[in-house]
Amino acid sequence: MIVHLSDFARTLSTETAFTVLAVARRLQSQGKDVVELEIGDSPFNSTPSAKQAGIDAIRNNQTHYCPSLGLPDVR
């Protein structure tokens, strides 16, 4: 089976944030003090209230992206 990619698809590359993350991890393994700001992966555990809010959101079918401007109730 031959797959033909569009011109756009052929120009795609990896997400640069993961490249930066790999560099940060390498520097950390060398003992460097690194403040990671490249990916939204917190080094802290989620709080019980945040976990419960996630469970409640799933149960209420709030599982899609919100509008770009944010949720009206929160704004």
Backbone bond lengths (Angstrom), bond angles and torsions (degrees), N, CA, C in turn:
res aa  C-N    CA-C-N  psi(-1)  N-CA   C-N-CA  omega(-1)  CA-C   N-CA-C  phi
1 M - - - 1.440 - - 1.537 108.89 -
2 I 1.290 116.24 128.12 1.458 121.82 179.30 1.524 108.34 -100.93
3 V 1.319 116.02 130.28 1.460 121.59 179.21 1.525 108.01 -107.08
4 H 1.310 115.92 127.32 1.460 121.03 177.41 1.520 108.63 -106.66
5 L 1.312 116.62 124.15 1.459 121.68 179.89 1.519 109.95 -99.88
6 S 1.318 115.40 148.44 1.459 120.15 176.10 1.524 109.67 -69.42
7 D 1.322 116.10 163.87 1.468 120.47 176.54 1.527 110.03 -56.35
8 F 1.334 116.40 -41.50 1.466 120.63 -179.94 1.525 110.85 -62.17
9 A 1.327 116.56 -46.96 1.467 120.64 -177.45 1.527 111.25 -62.08
10 R 1.326 116.81 -34.59 1.464 119.95 179.84 1.528 112.12 -69.93
11 T 1.335 117.90 -18.36 1.470 120.18 -179.38 1.528 112.82 -90.96
12 L 1.321 117.58 -7.38 1.462 120.18 -177.90 1.517 111.01 -71.12
13 S 1.327 114.99 146.80 1.466 120.37 176.91 1.524 108.07 -135.94
14 T 1.300 116.04 -171.59 1.461 119.87 -178.60 1.527 111.18 -71.41
15 E 1.304 115.84 158.24 1.466 122.80 176.21 1.528 107.54 -69.26
16 T 1.321 116.68 124.16 1.462 120.46 -175.34 1.526 112.81 -65.62
17 A 1.314 117.33 -26.01 1.464 118.97 179.71 1.527 110.98 -60.48
18 F 1.324 117.26 -35.51 1.460 119.74 179.68 1.526 111.48 -72.86
19 T 1.321 116.74 -29.86 1.459 120.67 174.72 1.523 109.29 -66.27
20 V 1.329 116.33 -43.71 1.461 121.26 178.71 1.535 109.74 -65.17
21 L 1.320 116.83 -39.99 1.466 120.81 177.62 1.526 110.80 -59.60
22 A 1.323 117.46 -42.70 1.457 120.96 179.42 1.535 110.62 -62.19
23 V 1.328 116.97 -40.17 1.465 120.69 177.71 1.528 109.74 -65.18
24 A 1.336 116.64 -43.70 1.466 120.74 179.79 1.525 110.60 -60.45
25 R 1.326 117.30 -44.43 1.469 120.77 -180.00 1.531 110.63 -64.61
26 R 1.339 116.83 -38.89 1.463 120.16 178.86 1.527 110.19 -63.44
27 L 1.344 116.66 -44.35 1.459 120.52 179.23 1.529 110.98 -63.91
28 Q 1.333 116.55 -40.31 1.463 120.13 177.36 1.519 111.26 -62.07
29 S 1.332 116.41 -39.93 1.471 119.53 179.97 1.524 111.69 -66.40
30 Q 1.341 116.15 -20.09 1.460 121.38 176.48 1.523 111.95 -89.61
31 G 1.352 116.10 4.60 1.449 120.45 177.54 1.521 114.58 90.15
32 K 1.312 117.41 6.04 1.467 120.78 179.29 1.527 109.51 -75.70
33 D 1.320 116.06 146.54 1.460 122.15 176.22 1.523 107.59 -87.41
34 V 1.331 117.18 112.21 1.460 122.30 -174.22 1.518 109.54 -121.18
35 V 1.320 116.39 131.01 1.459 121.96 171.98 1.522 106.34 -98.14
36 E 1.323 116.62 112.08 1.455 120.78 -175.56 1.522 111.07 -85.30
37 L 1.315 115.88 121.80 1.463 121.92 177.64 1.527 111.47 -127.71
38 E 1.333 117.07 12.36 1.451 119.70 -171.92 1.520 114.60 -84.69
39 I 1.319 118.43 -30.78 1.461 121.57 -176.14 1.523 108.07 -135.66
40 G 1.304 116.49 144.93 1.455 120.75 -178.54 1.515 113.40 -77.57
41 D 1.305 117.73 49.40 1.455 122.86 179.02 1.518 107.97 -108.91
42 S 1.307 115.88 99.65 1.458 121.29 -175.41 1.527 111.40 -67.67
43 P 1.324 117.06 141.65 1.464 119.63 175.39 1.527 111.87 -80.19
44 F 1.329 117.14 -2.51 1.458 121.46 -177.42 1.521 110.53 -101.92
45 N 1.319 116.47 149.16 1.461 120.89 174.71 1.519 109.58 -70.12
46 S 1.331 115.81 149.83 1.460 120.44 176.24 1.522 109.30 -68.19
47 T 1.324 116.13 144.95 1.458 120.80 178.64 1.533 109.39 -75.05
48 P 1.321 117.85 157.89 1.468 119.88 177.44 1.532 112.10 -56.19
49 S 1.335 117.70 -38.70 1.470 119.03 -179.36 1.525 111.55 -68.46
50 A 1.335 117.78 -35.05 1.469 120.57 177.18 1.526 110.41 -67.96
51 K 1.329 116.72 -40.14 1.463 120.27 177.56 1.525 110.60 -62.24
52 Q 1.326 116.25 -44.08 1.459 120.10 -179.60 1.523 110.79 -65.54
53 A 1.333 117.56 -39.32 1.469 121.02 177.98 1.529 110.23 -61.50
54 G 1.330 117.52 -38.76 1.464 120.95 177.20 1.515 111.75 -64.83
55 I 1.322 116.41 -43.82 1.465 120.89 177.85 1.524 110.17 -61.95
56 D 1.339 117.08 -45.08 1.463 121.19 179.16 1.528 111.06 -61.31
57 A 1.337 116.78 -41.39 1.466 120.73 180.00 1.523 110.69 -62.76
58 I 1.329 116.99 -42.67 1.466 120.26 178.46 1.521 110.23 -62.90
59 R 1.324 116.45 -44.76 1.470 119.85 -179.58 1.535 111.87 -63.31
60 N 1.331 117.24 -28.03 1.468 122.07 179.73 1.530 112.45 -95.44
61 N 1.328 116.83 15.10 1.471 123.02 179.37 1.521 113.50 57.47
62 Q 1.310 117.27 31.01 1.465 121.74 175.04 1.526 107.55 -93.11
63 T 1.329 115.39 68.21 1.459 120.42 -171.82 1.528 112.92 -118.44
64 H 1.319 117.50 15.82 1.461 121.33 -179.28 1.528 109.40 -115.77
65 Y 1.318 115.89 166.89 1.455 119.75 175.82 1.526 108.95 -63.76
66 C 1.319 116.01 144.53 1.461 120.36 175.76 1.530 108.62 -83.73
67 P 1.333 118.16 170.57 1.465 120.40 176.29 1.532 110.31 -58.36
68 S 1.325 116.22 152.60 1.470 121.04 -178.29 1.525 112.40 -56.31
69 L 1.309 117.17 -33.93 1.467 120.81 -179.85 1.519 112.86 -79.82
70 G 1.326 116.86 -4.27 1.459 120.38 -178.46 1.520 111.51 98.53
71 L 1.311 115.36 174.77 1.456 120.45 179.98 1.535 110.23 -76.70
72 P 1.315 117.12 131.33 1.468 119.88 -178.44 1.526 112.92 -54.58
73 D 1.348 117.56 -40.35 1.462 120.39 -179.96 1.517 112.57 -62.68
74 V 1.312 117.14 -29.84 1.459 121.65 -178.79 1.533 110.42 -84.53
75 R 1.335 116.26 -34.83 1.459 119.38 -179.30 1.511 109.40 -64.72
